[in-house]
């Protein structure tokens, strides 16, 4: 989400901790793309619009949904968050069942954190060619609070999520993380893909089409055979281990990866990580980037970035334009070790999420 795709629960006093550790996996390199089989669209799909949010080429993924047969609403697709959060203006005139339950969620952290508040509602959700078999819970967002910004005559808070979204035709967020929503309030708002019913709820693939693409695809109903072409990472079970509808829940924030730049490991070398479509860059925990490999706070042109683990996962690429969203890799230290891989991975690799079996898979575009 303009660099803030990570979601925290907001309950009473604030943000619940948003990470931990663990996982297993297999070797992928963007240079292997010529050997990749064609993209398999799965049993159903929805187009992914590649939305540029600024002149610097910051990209986010948008997909249109419909609630109770209402007009299409384009939302940002976010694998780092949970559940549908739609701006109230986008559902005006749509017949939905509103409740008295308050709902609040926080995106990002620190000075860039933003809290969306509103109410819980229910409706049948259609995503592309698929529809939930019964009404599901979602959040109608009625107000926003952007930390570090108070709107004024001289400051329109354009760096905050909400105004930037609506200026580019995005009216909320659809979170499709595999995590359990038990830390969130209300706790029955979770991934709509997991609520489509078998086989559509078995898994999904995020396919951007590559750096020059203007439209990708979100495919669901993927099977074990579809995922066999991906290098897969096993995920630990969430606690509780089930979603509200009984499907398994997985800790997709806990892909354990080790990072290096130009062959030099970071210090510390490894951290639990998430693959997050809501993040317009990669933000990696650690110090010790080789001299000359950093420019204006990000990896410089020509730097080789690599993320791998002992089970064989190996994601690597060479930075071409460090100011471009898809090449922007930044580093931080202090606090809880946790890394977030966004646009630089998703515009070089297809990423598969196995809800039924608990895996994340990656293959070069």
C-alpha positions as CSV (number, residue, x, y, z in Angstrom):
1,X,0.0,0.0,0.0
2,X,2.3,2.7,-1.2
3,X,4.9,0.9,0.8
4,X,2.6,0.0,3.7
5,X,0.9,-3.2,2.8
6,X,1.4,-4.8,6.2
7,X,-1.7,-5.1,8.3
8,X,-2.1,-5.1,12.0
9,X,-5.1,-5.6,14.1
10,X,-6.4,-2.6,16.0
11,X,-8.1,-3.7,19.2
12,X,-8.5,-1.3,22.2
13,X,-5.0,0.1,22.7
14,X,-3.5,-0.4,19.3
15,X,-1.5,-2.7,17.0
16,X,-1.0,-6.4,17.8
17,X,2.4,-7.7,17.0
18,X,2.6,-8.7,13.3
19,X,5.4,-11.3,12.8
20,X,7.4,-14.3,14.1
21,X,9.5,-17.1,12.5
22,X,9.9,-20.6,10.7
23,X,9.3,-22.5,7.3
24,X,10.9,-24.8,4.7
25,X,11.3,-24.8,0.9
26,X,13.2,-25.1,-3.0
27,X,16.0,-22.9,-6.5
28,X,14.6,-20.1,-8.5
29,X,16.2,-17.4,-10.5
30,X,14.5,-14.8,-12.8
31,X,17.0,-15.9,-15.5
32,X,15.1,-19.3,-15.6
33,X,12.0,-17.6,-17.1
34,X,12.6,-19.1,-20.6
35,X,12.0,-22.6,-19.1
36,X,8.7,-21.7,-17.3
37,X,5.6,-23.3,-18.7
38,X,2.7,-20.9,-19.8
39,X,0.6,-19.4,-17.1
40,X,-2.3,-21.7,-16.1
41,X,-5.4,-19.5,-15.3
42,X,-6.9,-22.1,-12.9
43,X,-10.6,-22.8,-12.5
44,X,-11.6,-19.1,-12.3
45,X,-9.9,-15.7,-12.4
46,X,-10.2,-12.0,-12.2
47,X,-8.0,-9.5,-14.2
48,X,-5.4,-7.6,-12.2
49,X,-5.1,-4.0,-13.2
50,X,-1.6,-2.6,-12.8
51,X,-2.2,0.8,-11.3
52,X,0.5,3.4,-11.3
53,X,0.1,5.7,-8.3
54,X,2.7,8.4,-9.1
55,X,5.1,9.7,-11.7
56,X,7.9,7.5,-10.2
57,X,6.1,4.4,-11.4
58,X,4.9,3.1,-8.0
59,X,2.7,0.2,-8.9
60,X,-0.2,-1.5,-7.1
61,X,-2.5,-4.3,-8.2
62,X,-6.2,-3.7,-8.5
63,X,-9.1,-6.1,-8.9
64,X,-12.8,-5.4,-9.3
65,X,-15.4,-7.1,-7.0
66,X,-19.2,-6.8,-6.8
67,X,-21.3,-7.0,-3.6
68,X,-24.9,-8.2,-3.8
69,X,-24.9,-7.6,-7.6
70,X,-23.9,-4.0,-7.2
71,X,-21.6,-2.1,-9.6
72,X,-17.9,-3.1,-9.8
73,X,-15.6,-1.7,-7.1
74,X,-11.9,-1.8,-7.7
75,X,-9.9,-2.7,-4.6
76,X,-6.1,-3.1,-4.1
77,X,-5.2,-6.8,-3.9
78,X,-3.1,-7.3,-0.8
79,X,-1.5,-10.7,0.2
80,X,-0.2,-9.0,3.4
81,X,-3.7,-8.3,4.9
82,X,-6.9,-10.0,5.7
83,X,-10.5,-9.4,4.4
84,X,-12.4,-6.9,2.3
85,X,-12.2,-3.2,3.5
86,X,-14.3,-1.0,1.1
87,X,-14.8,2.7,1.3
88,X,-18.4,3.7,2.2
89,X,-18.7,5.9,-0.9
90,X,-18.2,2.9,-3.1
91,X,-21.2,1.0,-1.6
92,X,-23.7,3.8,-1.5
93,X,-26.9,2.6,-3.0
94,X,-25.8,-1.1,-2.8
95,X,-28.1,-3.4,-0.8
96,X,-25.9,-4.7,2.0
97,X,-26.6,-5.9,5.5
98,X,-24.9,-3.5,7.9
99,X,-24.3,-4.4,11.5
100,X,-23.6,-2.4,14.7
101,X,-20.2,-4.1,15.0
102,X,-17.4,-1.7,14.8
103,X,-14.4,-2.7,12.7
104,X,-10.9,-1.2,12.6
105,X,-7.6,-2.2,11.0
106,X,-4.2,-0.6,10.8
107,X,-1.9,-0.6,7.7
108,X,1.8,0.0,8.0
109,X,3.6,1.2,11.0
110,X,5.4,4.1,12.6
111,X,4.9,7.5,11.1
112,X,3.3,6.1,8.0
113,X,0.7,4.0,9.8
114,X,-3.0,4.5,8.8
115,X,-6.1,3.3,10.6
116,X,-9.3,2.5,8.8
117,X,-12.5,2.4,10.9
118,X,-16.1,1.6,10.2
119,X,-18.7,-1.1,10.6
120,X,-19.0,-4.8,9.7
121,X,-21.4,-5.7,6.9
122,X,-22.5,-8.8,4.9
123,X,-23.1,-9.4,1.3
124,X,-22.5,-12.0,-1.5
125,X,-19.2,-11.1,-3.1
126,X,-18.3,-11.8,-6.8
127,X,-14.7,-11.7,-7.8
128,X,-14.3,-12.0,-11.5
129,X,-16.0,-15.2,-12.6
130,X,-16.4,-16.6,-9.1
131,X,-19.0,-15.8,-6.4
132,X,-19.3,-16.7,-2.7
133,X,-22.1,-19.2,-2.1
134,X,-23.5,-17.1,0.8
135,X,-23.0,-13.6,2.2
136,X,-19.7,-13.0,3.8
137,X,-18.4,-10.4,6.3
138,X,-16.5,-7.3,5.1
139,X,-15.7,-3.8,6.5
140,X,-17.4,-0.6,5.3
141,X,-14.7,2.1,5.9
142,X,-16.2,5.3,7.1
143,X,-13.1,7.2,8.5
144,X,-9.3,7.3,8.3
145,X,-6.6,8.3,10.7
146,X,-3.1,8.8,9.1
147,X,-0.4,9.0,11.8
148,X,1.8,12.0,11.3
149,X,-0.6,13.9,9.1
150,X,-3.4,16.3,9.9
151,X,-5.2,17.7,6.8
152,X,-4.8,21.4,6.4
153,X,-4.7,24.1,3.7
154,X,-1.0,23.3,3.1
155,X,-1.1,19.5,3.5
156,X,-3.6,17.3,1.8
157,X,-2.1,14.1,3.3
158,X,-1.5,12.8,-0.2
159,X,1.1,10.4,1.2
160,X,-1.7,8.7,3.2
161,X,-3.4,5.7,1.6
162,X,-7.0,6.8,1.3
163,X,-6.6,10.0,-0.8
164,X,-4.0,8.4,-3.0
165,X,-6.2,5.4,-3.6
166,X,-9.3,7.3,-4.7
167,X,-7.3,9.5,-7.0
168,X,-6.4,6.4,-8.9
169,X,-9.7,4.5,-8.9
170,X,-9.1,2.3,-5.9
171,X,-11.8,2.2,-3.3
172,X,-10.5,-0.1,-0.6
173,X,-8.4,-3.2,-0.1
174,X,-9.0,-6.9,-0.5
175,X,-6.8,-8.9,1.8
176,X,-6.1,-12.5,0.8
177,X,-3.5,-13.6,3.3
178,X,-3.8,-17.2,4.5
179,X,-3.6,-16.1,8.2
180,X,-6.3,-16.7,10.8
181,X,-8.3,-13.5,11.6
182,X,-8.6,-14.3,15.3
183,X,-6.4,-11.3,16.2
184,X,-8.7,-8.9,14.4
185,X,-12.1,-7.4,15.3
186,X,-14.5,-8.5,14.0
187,X,-12.8,-11.9,13.5
188,X,-15.1,-13.2,10.8
189,X,-13.7,-10.8,8.2
190,X,-11.1,-12.8,6.2
191,X,-10.0,-13.7,2.7
192,X,-12.9,-13.9,0.3
193,X,-11.0,-16.4,-1.8
194,X,-11.1,-18.9,1.1
195,X,-14.9,-18.4,1.2
196,X,-15.6,-19.2,-2.5
197,X,-16.1,-22.9,-1.8
198,X,-14.2,-26.0,-3.1
199,X,-12.4,-26.1,-5.5
200,X,-12.0,-22.4,-5.9
201,X,-10.9,-22.0,-2.3
202,X,-8.1,-24.5,-2.6
203,X,-5.5,-21.8,-3.6
204,X,-4.7,-19.0,-5.9
205,X,-1.9,-17.5,-8.1
206,X,-0.8,-13.9,-8.4
207,X,0.4,-13.3,-12.0
208,X,1.5,-9.7,-12.9
209,X,2.8,-10.6,-16.4
210,X,6.1,-8.9,-15.8
211,X,7.6,-5.4,-15.6
212,X,6.1,-4.0,-18.8
213,X,2.6,-5.5,-18.3
214,X,-0.5,-3.3,-17.8
215,X,-2.7,-6.2,-16.7
216,X,-2.2,-9.4,-14.9
217,X,-4.4,-12.1,-13.4
218,X,-5.5,-13.4,-10.1
219,X,-6.4,-17.1,-10.6
220,X,-8.1,-19.3,-8.0
221,X,-9.1,-22.9,-7.9
222,X,-5.5,-24.0,-8.3
223,X,-4.8,-27.7,-7.6
224,X,-1.8,-29.7,-6.6
225,X,-1.0,-30.4,-10.3
226,X,-1.1,-26.6,-11.0
227,X,1.3,-26.0,-8.2
228,X,3.8,-28.7,-9.2
229,X,5.5,-26.2,-11.6
230,X,6.3,-23.9,-8.6
231,X,9.2,-24.1,-6.2
232,X,7.2,-24.5,-3.0
233,X,7.7,-23.3,0.6
234,X,5.9,-25.2,3.4
235,X,4.1,-22.9,5.9
236,X,3.6,-23.5,9.6
237,X,0.0,-23.8,10.7
238,X,-1.6,-20.8,12.3
239,X,-3.0,-20.8,15.8
240,X,-5.9,-21.6,15.8
241,X,-5.2,-23.8,12.7
242,X,-8.6,-23.2,11.0
243,X,-10.4,-20.3,9.4
244,X,-14.0,-19.5,10.7
245,X,-15.4,-21.7,7.8
246,X,-13.1,-24.7,8.8
247,X,-10.5,-24.3,6.0
248,X,-6.9,-24.5,7.3
249,X,-5.1,-21.3,8.2
250,X,-1.4,-20.8,7.7
251,X,1.3,-18.4,8.9
252,X,2.2,-16.9,5.6
253,X,4.3,-14.3,7.5
254,X,6.8,-16.9,8.4
255,X,8.8,-17.8,5.3
256,X,12.3,-18.0,6.7
257,X,14.7,-16.5,4.2
258,X,18.4,-15.6,4.3
259,X,19.5,-12.5,2.4
260,X,22.7,-11.4,0.6
261,X,23.9,-8.5,-1.6
262,X,26.6,-9.2,-4.2
263,X,27.2,-12.5,-2.5
264,X,27.8,-11.0,1.0
265,X,25.3,-12.1,3.7
266,X,23.5,-9.5,5.8
267,X,24.0,-9.3,9.5
268,X,21.9,-11.1,10.8
269,X,21.6,-13.1,7.6
270,X,18.1,-14.5,8.0
271,X,14.7,-13.3,9.1
272,X,11.0,-14.5,8.8
273,X,9.5,-12.9,5.7
274,X,6.3,-12.3,3.9
275,X,5.5,-12.0,0.1
276,X,3.3,-8.9,0.1
277,X,1.6,-7.5,-3.0
278,X,0.6,-4.5,-1.0
279,X,4.2,-3.4,-0.7
280,X,5.6,-1.3,-3.6
281,X,9.2,-2.3,-2.8
282,X,11.2,-4.8,-0.8
283,X,12.1,-4.0,2.8
284,X,14.7,-6.3,4.3
285,X,15.9,-6.6,7.9
286,X,19.7,-6.5,8.4
287,X,22.9,-4.5,8.1
288,X,26.3,-5.0,6.4
289,X,25.3,-4.3,2.8
290,X,28.7,-4.0,0.9
291,X,30.1,-0.6,0.3
292,X,29.0,1.0,-2.9
293,X,25.9,-1.2,-3.2
294,X,23.6,1.4,-1.6
295,X,22.4,4.6,-3.3
296,X,19.9,7.0,-1.7
297,X,18.9,4.4,0.8
298,X,18.2,1.6,-1.7
299,X,20.2,-1.0,-3.5
300,X,22.2,0.7,-6.3
301,X,22.0,-0.2,-10.0
302,X,24.0,-3.4,-10.7
303,X,23.7,-4.8,-7.2
304,X,22.8,-8.5,-7.0
305,X,20.0,-9.3,-4.5
306,X,19.4,-12.8,-3.3
307,X,16.9,-14.4,-0.9
308,X,17.3,-18.1,-0.2
309,X,17.0,-20.8,2.5
310,X,18.6,-24.2,3.3
311,X,15.8,-26.2,1.6
312,X,16.8,-24.7,-1.8
313,X,14.6,-21.6,-2.4
314,X,16.7,-19.1,-4.3
315,X,15.2,-15.8,-5.5
316,X,17.7,-13.5,-7.1
317,X,17.9,-10.5,-9.4
318,X,20.1,-7.6,-10.4
319,X,18.9,-4.1,-9.8
320,X,18.5,-2.0,-12.9
321,X,16.7,1.2,-11.8
322,X,16.8,1.6,-8.0
323,X,14.2,4.4,-8.2
324,X,11.6,2.2,-9.9
325,X,9.1,0.4,-7.7
326,X,10.0,-3.0,-9.1
327,X,13.8,-2.5,-8.4
328,X,13.5,-0.8,-5.0
329,X,15.1,-2.8,-2.2
330,X,15.6,-1.1,1.2
331,X,17.1,-2.2,4.5
332,X,16.4,-1.5,8.2
333,X,17.6,-2.7,11.6
334,X,16.4,-2.5,15.1
335,X,13.2,-3.9,16.6
336,X,11.8,-7.3,15.6
337,X,13.5,-9.1,12.7
338,X,11.1,-9.2,9.8
339,X,11.4,-8.8,6.0
340,X,8.8,-7.9,3.4
341,X,9.1,-8.8,-0.3
342,X,6.8,-6.8,-2.5
343,X,6.9,-5.5,-6.1
344,X,10.5,-6.6,-7.0
345,X,9.4,-10.3,-6.5
346,X,5.9,-10.1,-7.9
347,X,7.0,-8.5,-11.2
348,X,9.6,-11.2,-11.8
349,X,7.8,-14.3,-10.5
350,X,4.4,-15.8,-10.4
351,X,3.5,-16.5,-6.7
352,X,1.1,-19.3,-5.8
353,X,-0.7,-19.6,-2.4
354,X,-1.8,-23.1,-1.5
355,X,-4.7,-22.8,1.0
356,X,-5.6,-26.5,1.1
357,X,-2.0,-27.7,1.6
358,X,-0.2,-24.8,3.3
359,X,2.5,-23.8,0.8
360,X,3.7,-20.7,-1.1
361,X,5.2,-21.4,-4.5
362,X,7.3,-19.2,-6.8
363,X,8.3,-19.6,-10.4
364,X,10.0,-17.1,-12.8
365,X,7.8,-15.2,-15.3
